[in-house]
Amino acid sequence: MNSHLCNRCGSCVGLSEGKIRFRDKTGTYTPEILHPIDDQLADTLLEACSGKNFNFPEYQKKIYPEASHFHTFIGTYERIGIGFAKNSEIRSKGASGGIISSVLVWLLDHKLIDGAVVLGMDENEPWLTQAFIATTREEILKAAQSKYIISSTNDILPEIAAFKGNLAYVGLPGQVQSIRKLQQIGHPSVQNIKYIFGPFYGNTLHFSSIKSFLKTYKADSYENITKLYFRYGEWPGNMRIELKSGRIIELKKFHANYLIPFHILRNSLYCTDFANEFTDLSGGDAWAPVYEERGKGFSMIISRSAKGDEILSQMVADGTISFSQIEENEAIDMHSHGYDFKKRGSFIRIRFRKWLGKSIPDYGYEIKGFPFSRYVMELIISTMFIILSTNMARWTIEQFSPRFVGNLFEKTRTLWKKSTHKIKRNEL
Ligand SMILES: Cc1cc2nc3c(=O)[nH]c(=O)nc-3n(C[C@H](O)[C@H](O)[C@H](O)COP(=O)(O)OP(=O)(O)OC[C@H]3O[C@@H](n4cnc5c(N)ncnc54)[C@H](O)[C@@H]3O)c2cc1C
């Protein structure tokens, strides 16, 4: 709980019968023990914790015993493709192609589920996220789009347990892994979950990113936020904040990415699951110039389980979604940066932690044998993350206009990507 291994999935809070809660959600967002926990509960909490350990090979075999394909980067899968929701409302409301929301609406319409665990914005504190069970199409769409601040979906495990009916569940890799661990031990809190979906996952940011963003615009305190979006408008969308005063602040998503090195949740650096490998279906942005130029929204979709693939087939057959299959190599190429970050960077960073005598996660597998140049590159990246997350660095960046910083960030990132292209692609 008190190390960088906590991914804030929320399971310990959800399972604790009120004995643990998240403290300081606009600050460190850490679990805090309020009342003594007996040994039996402590054992369950440790068992459910995906930050401490999650055995990838073991769960791959257990969850997908008859999988057609496997790649160490992508995980187990049936098909990979590029697609989007054909319903224009769902597509435009989604983060990329609206695929995840479309799947949830389709399952609800076909009465295969009675509700979906999704992540919306809090009604009373609209600057914070809040997981809830959506039981209508409107509620599913209200929760569409990616939220890039720390969110602890699994803290609603008691509501999930009490729900009468079948559920679909949407979560980030760490959250999904914890649900899988609970399913494995047959925990009653997850017995209603019939389908698991989730977005790809690069990183999450601390709430300080929002505070800093507002400061840069010389805007009111976050408590005056009435609406907060991370992917507003046409794909790839804008970060947008609406304030009580009526003021609206908007910045291109790619420019708002400048916040990442200053506010990244450390655990994002030790997570090795980019493509949400333990879902039935997972989706990411189809980052490629050919799609980006067209706007509108394109997703990469990966069907993993037989039931996930069946849903995909039926949705394509009845015209709910568009789907063009692609090959593994093309998929890796499209997200080479993400895979390098998670499947090489994370393992090197974990090794750095080990050398420093710090606790490390056990994922049951390790990728090694990277070129020396990749270690050097990682040393630069890790040092940069440490320096840029200091108050001094954050204050300095707040003195510049976000448009300028965003532009500079995008240019520097492109240059960095180009100059490290060879190192990153080497034997990828
Ligand atoms: C923190 C984060 C980091 C990401 N990083 C990458 C990346 O590096 N590369 C990439 O290609 N794609 C990334 N994605 C995925 C991408 O942003 C889209 O979510 C994905 O393409 C699915 O789009 P969609 O239109 O199908 O989803 P939508 O139809 O918009 O549905 C998204 C679903 O995810 C749920 N959701 C949103 N945010 C969260 C969250 N923080 N925790 C739990 N559930 C959530 C919503 O409630 C909704 O049900 C990231 C997403 C998140 C949330």
The ligand as an SDF file (V2000), in Angstrom:
LIG
                    3D

 53 58  0  0  0  0  0  0  0  0999 V2000
   -5.5280    5.7110  -18.3470 C   0  0  0  0  0  0  0  0  0  0  0  0
   -5.5930    5.2820  -19.7970 C   0  0  0  0  0  0  0  0  0  0  0  0
   -4.4310    5.1950  -20.5570 C   0  0  0  0  0  0  0  0  0  0  0  0
   -4.4860    4.7980  -21.8940 C   0  0  0  0  0  0  0  0  0  0  0  0
   -3.3290    4.7010  -22.6390 N   0  0  0  0  0  0  0  0  0  0  0  0
   -3.3950    4.3290  -23.9320 C   0  0  0  0  0  0  0  0  0  0  0  0
   -2.2190    4.2520  -24.7210 C   0  0  0  0  0  0  0  0  0  0  0  0
   -1.1090    4.5170  -24.2590 O   0  0  0  0  0  0  0  0  0  0  0  0
   -2.3330    3.8430  -26.0290 N   0  0  0  0  0  0  0  0  0  0  0  0
   -3.5510    3.5370  -26.5810 C   0  0  0  0  0  0  0  0  0  0  0  0
   -3.6190    3.1800  -27.7690 O   0  0  0  0  0  0  0  0  0  0  0  0
   -4.6930    3.6000  -25.8440 N   0  0  0  0  0  0  0  0  0  0  0  0
   -4.6410    3.9910  -24.5410 C   0  0  0  0  0  0  0  0  0  0  0  0
   -5.7770    4.0690  -23.7970 N   0  0  0  0  0  0  0  0  0  0  0  0
   -7.0340    3.5790  -24.3930 C   0  0  0  0  0  0  0  0  0  0  0  0
   -7.7720    4.6320  -25.2100 C   0  0  0  0  0  0  0  0  0  0  0  0
   -7.6920    5.8900  -24.6150 O   0  0  0  0  0  0  0  0  0  0  0  0
   -9.2590    4.2380  -25.3390 C   0  0  0  0  0  0  0  0  0  0  0  0
   -9.7940    4.0260  -24.0670 O   0  0  0  0  0  0  0  0  0  0  0  0
   -9.4570    2.9800  -26.1160 C   0  0  0  0  0  0  0  0  0  0  0  0
   -9.0040    3.2070  -27.4170 O   0  0  0  0  0  0  0  0  0  0  0  0
  -10.9290    2.5390  -26.1570 C   0  0  0  0  0  0  0  0  0  0  0  0
  -11.6480    3.4900  -26.8460 O   0  0  0  0  0  0  0  0  0  0  0  0
  -13.1990    3.3210  -27.0870 P   0  0  0  0  0  0  0  0  0  0  0  0
  -13.6530    4.5110  -27.8840 O   0  0  0  0  0  0  0  0  0  0  0  0
  -13.4780    1.9730  -27.6000 O   0  0  0  0  0  0  0  0  0  0  0  0
  -13.7180    3.3990  -25.6000 O   0  0  0  0  0  0  0  0  0  0  0  0
  -15.0380    4.1330  -24.9580 P   0  0  0  0  0  0  0  0  0  0  0  0
  -16.2080    3.7010  -25.8170 O   0  0  0  0  0  0  0  0  0  0  0  0
  -14.7450    5.5540  -24.8300 O   0  0  0  0  0  0  0  0  0  0  0  0
  -15.1310    3.3820  -23.6080 O   0  0  0  0  0  0  0  0  0  0  0  0
  -14.1170    3.5060  -22.6580 C   0  0  0  0  0  0  0  0  0  0  0  0
  -14.5300    2.7230  -21.4380 C   0  0  0  0  0  0  0  0  0  0  0  0
  -13.4390    2.7070  -20.5320 O   0  0  0  0  0  0  0  0  0  0  0  0
  -13.8670    3.1690  -19.2430 C   0  0  0  0  0  0  0  0  0  0  0  0
  -12.7390    3.9250  -18.6770 N   0  0  0  0  0  0  0  0  0  0  0  0
  -12.2580    5.1070  -19.1030 C   0  0  0  0  0  0  0  0  0  0  0  0
  -11.2110    5.4850  -18.3700 N   0  0  0  0  0  0  0  0  0  0  0  0
  -11.0330    4.5290  -17.4380 C   0  0  0  0  0  0  0  0  0  0  0  0
  -10.1090    4.3620  -16.3740 C   0  0  0  0  0  0  0  0  0  0  0  0
   -9.1800    5.2710  -16.0920 N   0  0  0  0  0  0  0  0  0  0  0  0
  -10.2210    3.2650  -15.5960 N   0  0  0  0  0  0  0  0  0  0  0  0
  -11.1880    2.3370  -15.8420 C   0  0  0  0  0  0  0  0  0  0  0  0
  -12.0910    2.4350  -16.8510 N   0  0  0  0  0  0  0  0  0  0  0  0
  -12.0100    3.5230  -17.6330 C   0  0  0  0  0  0  0  0  0  0  0  0
  -15.0830    4.0350  -19.5190 C   0  0  0  0  0  0  0  0  0  0  0  0
  -15.9430    4.0810  -18.4130 O   0  0  0  0  0  0  0  0  0  0  0  0
  -15.7070    3.3470  -20.7230 C   0  0  0  0  0  0  0  0  0  0  0  0
  -16.5910    2.3390  -20.3260 O   0  0  0  0  0  0  0  0  0  0  0  0
   -5.7440    4.4970  -22.4760 C   0  0  0  0  0  0  0  0  0  0  0  0
   -6.9150    4.6040  -21.7010 C   0  0  0  0  0  0  0  0  0  0  0  0
   -6.8480    4.9810  -20.3750 C   0  0  0  0  0  0  0  0  0  0  0  0
   -8.1240    5.0910  -19.5700 C   0  0  0  0  0  0  0  0  0  0  0  0
  1  2  1  0
  2  3  1  0
  2 52  2  0
  3  4  2  0
  4  5  1  0
  4 50  1  0
  5  6  2  0
  6  7  1  0
  6 13  1  0
  7  8  2  0
  7  9  1  0
  9 10  1  0
 10 11  2  0
 10 12  1  0
 12 13  2  0
 13 14  1  0
 14 15  1  0
 14 50  1  0
 15 16  1  0
 16 17  1  0
 16 18  1  0
 18 19  1  0
 18 20  1  0
 20 21  1  0
 20 22  1  0
 22 23  1  0
 23 24  1  0
 24 25  2  0
 24 26  1  0
 24 27  1  0
 27 28  1  0
 28 29  2  0
 28 30  1  0
 28 31  1  0
 31 32  1  0
 32 33  1  0
 33 34  1  0
 33 48  1  0
 34 35  1  0
 35 36  1  0
 35 46  1  0
 36 37  1  0
 36 45  1  0
 37 38  2  0
 38 39  1  0
 39 40  1  0
 39 45  2  0
 40 41  1  0
 40 42  2  0
 42 43  1  0
 43 44  2  0
 44 45  1  0
 46 47  1  0
 46 48  1  0
 48 49  1  0
 50 51  2  0
 51 52  1  0
 52 53  1  0
M  END
$$$$
